[in-house]
């Protein structure tokens, strides 16, 4: 299996890619001749979770969500981005019916529904009351937030996230065990689209050194009984399934070393 779903006495590691609908993965990941409508089915034969990017651009229809469910195994997990029609409205003044429709449709994933990512734009500055009102509307579930304006990195926001068990998403590198606001960790390895094409279906940039540095941080989260969700962009090394497999192997190696020390 290329992907990973590491179960241990510690936390659980959910480690894969951002997206699956890439024709340039036909050959390296999907069998040659695979049609686009079957990409997800083939993806889920080898990998165990995915971050859905398309939900950022439009609310997935119920028919689409049911199709995702039917094409994947029972233990598959979908992490989804919130629609930009919610997160990118000035002062977060979105239409509440958009949130209701999004939540209603994705609930059809059932046990396959994982964390939901609220990704805010760089031009959205700190507005505690607007954010709190949005948080108050969220039904029970797993949520992570990604702030792209540093004004949000304030104690009042950290406190609210901790109170509501919402993870503060780490981008490109996890912080270590002292920087958590929830009982799970959400990491997004985006990379640099200015140096990586991402559509060649190959590793363009060696990331083994970076992954070796990240592995102990993830292992420490797991040791603290925190589940970790980590997703790679096609702009990280150029081939996210390879990144996930490599980082998974490094984390597993650390786990074996720890078990040997215990024994």
C-alpha positions as CSV (number, residue, x, y, z in Angstrom):
1,X,0.0,0.0,0.0
2,X,1.4,3.4,-1.0
3,X,-0.5,5.4,1.6
4,X,-0.7,5.1,5.3
5,X,-3.2,4.9,8.1
6,X,-0.9,4.3,11.1
7,X,-2.7,2.8,14.1
8,X,-0.8,2.5,17.3
9,X,-1.2,2.8,21.1
10,X,-0.6,6.5,20.4
11,X,-2.5,8.8,18.1
12,X,-3.6,7.9,14.6
13,X,-1.7,9.2,11.5
14,X,-3.8,10.1,8.4
15,X,-1.2,11.0,5.8
16,X,-1.9,11.5,2.1
17,X,-2.4,14.1,-0.6
18,X,-4.4,17.2,-1.5
19,X,-6.7,16.1,-4.3
20,X,-6.9,13.1,-6.6
21,X,-8.2,14.3,-10.0
22,X,-4.9,14.5,-11.7
23,X,-4.4,13.0,-15.2
24,X,-0.6,13.1,-14.7
25,X,-1.0,10.4,-12.0
26,X,-2.1,7.9,-14.6
27,X,0.9,5.6,-14.9
28,X,2.7,6.4,-11.6
29,X,-0.4,5.9,-9.4
30,X,-3.4,5.0,-11.5
31,X,-3.4,2.1,-14.1
32,X,-2.8,3.3,-17.6
33,X,-6.1,3.9,-19.4
34,X,-7.9,4.9,-16.2
35,X,-10.7,7.4,-17.0
36,X,-11.1,10.5,-14.9
37,X,-14.4,9.3,-13.3
38,X,-12.5,6.4,-11.9
39,X,-9.5,8.3,-10.4
40,X,-11.0,8.4,-6.9
41,X,-11.7,4.6,-7.0
42,X,-8.2,3.9,-8.0
43,X,-6.8,6.4,-5.5
44,X,-8.6,4.8,-2.6
45,X,-7.2,1.4,-3.5
46,X,-3.8,2.6,-2.4
47,X,-4.3,5.7,-0.3
48,X,-6.6,6.1,2.7
49,X,-7.5,9.8,3.0
50,X,-7.6,12.9,0.9
51,X,-8.1,16.7,1.3
52,X,-10.8,17.8,-1.1
53,X,-9.9,21.1,-2.9
54,X,-13.0,21.3,-5.2
55,X,-15.3,22.0,-2.3
56,X,-13.5,25.4,-1.9
57,X,-14.8,26.5,-5.3
58,X,-18.3,25.1,-5.0
59,X,-20.5,23.3,-2.6
60,X,-20.5,19.6,-3.6
61,X,-23.9,18.4,-4.5
62,X,-25.5,15.5,-2.7
63,X,-25.1,13.4,-5.8
64,X,-21.4,14.1,-5.9
65,X,-21.0,13.2,-2.2
66,X,-22.9,10.0,-2.6
67,X,-20.6,9.1,-5.5
68,X,-17.5,9.8,-3.4
69,X,-18.9,7.5,-0.7
70,X,-19.7,4.7,-3.2
71,X,-16.3,4.8,-4.8
72,X,-14.3,4.4,-1.6
73,X,-13.7,1.8,1.1
74,X,-15.5,2.0,4.5
75,X,-12.4,3.3,6.4
76,X,-11.6,6.0,3.8
77,X,-11.6,9.6,5.2
78,X,-12.4,12.8,3.4
79,X,-11.1,16.2,4.7
80,X,-12.8,19.1,2.9
81,X,-12.1,22.7,2.5
82,X,-14.9,25.1,3.3
83,X,-16.4,26.9,0.3
84,X,-14.9,30.3,-0.4
85,X,-18.4,31.7,-0.5
86,X,-18.2,31.3,3.3
87,X,-14.6,32.0,4.2
88,X,-13.8,34.7,1.7
89,X,-16.7,37.1,2.2
90,X,-15.7,40.5,3.6
91,X,-16.0,40.6,7.4
92,X,-17.2,37.0,7.1
93,X,-20.7,38.3,6.1
94,X,-21.7,35.1,4.3
95,X,-25.2,33.8,3.5
96,X,-26.0,31.4,6.3
97,X,-27.9,29.2,3.8
98,X,-24.5,28.5,2.2
99,X,-23.2,27.0,5.4
100,X,-26.4,25.0,5.9
101,X,-26.2,23.6,2.4
102,X,-22.6,22.7,2.7
103,X,-23.0,20.9,6.1
104,X,-26.1,19.1,5.0
105,X,-24.6,17.7,1.8
106,X,-21.3,16.6,3.3
107,X,-23.0,14.8,6.2
108,X,-23.8,12.2,3.6
109,X,-20.2,11.0,3.9
110,X,-21.2,9.5,7.3
111,X,-18.2,7.9,9.0
112,X,-15.9,8.9,6.1
113,X,-16.2,12.6,7.0
114,X,-13.0,13.9,8.5
115,X,-11.8,17.4,9.4
116,X,-13.2,20.5,7.7
117,X,-10.7,23.2,6.9
118,X,-11.6,26.9,7.0
119,X,-9.0,28.6,4.9
120,X,-9.1,32.4,5.2
121,X,-7.6,34.8,2.6
122,X,-4.5,37.1,3.2
123,X,-6.6,40.2,3.0
124,X,-8.9,39.2,5.9
125,X,-7.7,40.8,9.1
126,X,-8.5,39.8,12.6
127,X,-12.2,40.2,13.5
128,X,-12.8,38.3,16.6
129,X,-16.6,38.8,16.8
130,X,-17.2,37.8,13.2
131,X,-15.1,34.7,13.6
132,X,-16.8,33.8,16.9
133,X,-20.2,34.1,15.2
134,X,-19.1,31.7,12.5
135,X,-17.7,29.3,15.0
136,X,-21.0,29.4,16.9
137,X,-22.8,28.2,13.8
138,X,-20.7,25.2,13.3
139,X,-22.3,21.8,14.2
140,X,-20.3,19.2,16.1
141,X,-17.4,17.9,14.2
142,X,-13.6,18.2,13.5
143,X,-12.5,21.7,12.3
144,X,-9.2,23.3,11.4
145,X,-8.5,26.9,10.5
146,X,-5.7,28.3,8.3
147,X,-5.1,32.1,8.8
148,X,-3.2,33.8,6.0
149,X,-3.0,37.1,7.7
150,X,-0.8,37.2,10.8
151,X,-3.1,39.5,12.7
152,X,-5.2,36.4,13.5
153,X,-2.3,34.9,15.5
154,X,-3.5,36.5,18.7
155,X,-4.1,35.0,22.2
156,X,-7.8,35.7,22.0
157,X,-8.0,33.6,18.9
158,X,-5.9,30.8,20.3
159,X,-8.1,30.7,23.4
160,X,-11.3,30.5,21.3
161,X,-9.8,27.7,19.2
162,X,-8.9,25.8,22.3
163,X,-12.3,26.3,23.9
164,X,-14.0,24.9,20.8
165,X,-11.4,22.2,20.0
166,X,-10.6,23.7,16.6
167,X,-7.1,22.9,15.3
168,X,-4.8,25.7,14.1
169,X,-3.5,24.4,10.8
170,X,0.3,24.3,10.3
171,X,1.5,25.0,6.8
172,X,4.7,23.5,5.4
173,X,6.1,22.5,8.8
174,X,4.5,21.4,12.1
175,X,5.4,23.4,15.2
176,X,6.1,20.6,17.7
177,X,4.1,19.4,20.6
178,X,3.6,22.8,22.4
179,X,1.4,24.5,19.7
180,X,-1.9,22.7,19.7
181,X,-5.4,24.0,20.1
182,X,-7.4,20.8,19.6
183,X,-7.2,17.0,20.3
184,X,-5.9,16.5,16.7
185,X,-3.3,18.2,14.5
186,X,-3.8,19.4,10.9
187,X,-0.8,19.9,8.7
188,X,-0.7,21.1,5.1
189,X,2.5,20.6,3.1
190,X,2.0,23.1,0.3
191,X,5.5,23.6,-1.1
192,X,6.4,26.3,-3.6
193,X,4.6,26.5,-6.9
194,X,7.3,28.9,-8.2
195,X,9.9,26.1,-8.1
196,X,7.8,23.0,-8.7
197,X,5.6,22.3,-11.7
198,X,3.5,19.7,-10.0
199,X,2.0,18.3,-13.2
200,X,4.8,16.0,-14.3
201,X,3.8,13.0,-12.2
202,X,7.3,12.7,-10.8
203,X,9.4,13.9,-7.8
204,X,10.9,17.2,-9.1
205,X,12.5,18.3,-5.8
206,X,14.1,16.0,-3.2
207,X,12.3,16.6,0.1
208,X,13.9,13.7,2.1
209,X,15.8,16.1,4.4
210,X,12.7,18.1,5.2
211,X,10.7,14.9,5.8
212,X,13.3,13.6,8.1
213,X,13.0,16.8,10.1
214,X,9.2,16.6,10.2
215,X,9.0,13.0,11.2
216,X,10.0,13.4,14.9
217,X,7.6,16.3,15.3
218,X,4.7,14.2,14.0
219,X,5.9,11.2,16.1
220,X,5.8,13.5,19.2
221,X,2.2,14.5,18.5
222,X,1.3,10.8,18.2
223,X,3.1,10.1,21.5
224,X,0.8,12.7,23.1
225,X,-2.3,10.8,21.9
226,X,-3.0,13.4,19.2
227,X,-4.4,12.2,15.9
228,X,-2.5,13.8,13.0
229,X,-3.9,14.7,9.6
230,X,-1.2,15.6,7.1
231,X,-1.7,16.4,3.4
232,X,0.8,17.1,0.6
233,X,0.3,19.5,-2.3
234,X,1.5,18.7,-5.8
235,X,3.9,21.6,-5.4
236,X,5.8,20.1,-2.5
237,X,8.1,17.7,-4.3
238,X,6.0,17.3,-7.5
239,X,4.6,13.9,-6.5
240,X,2.5,13.9,-3.3
241,X,1.9,10.1,-3.1
242,X,5.7,9.7,-2.9
243,X,6.0,12.4,-0.3
244,X,3.3,10.7,1.9
245,X,4.9,7.3,1.5
246,X,8.4,8.6,2.4
247,X,7.2,10.6,5.5
248,X,5.1,7.6,6.6
249,X,8.2,5.3,6.4
250,X,10.2,7.8,8.5
251,X,7.5,8.0,11.2
252,X,7.2,4.2,11.3
253,X,10.9,3.9,11.6
254,X,10.9,6.1,14.7
255,X,8.0,4.1,16.2
256,X,10.0,0.9,15.8
257,X,13.0,2.5,17.5
258,X,10.8,3.6,20.4
259,X,9.4,0.1,20.7
260,X,12.8,-1.4,20.7
261,X,13.9,0.9,23.5
262,X,10.8,-0.1,25.6
263,X,11.6,-3.8,25.0
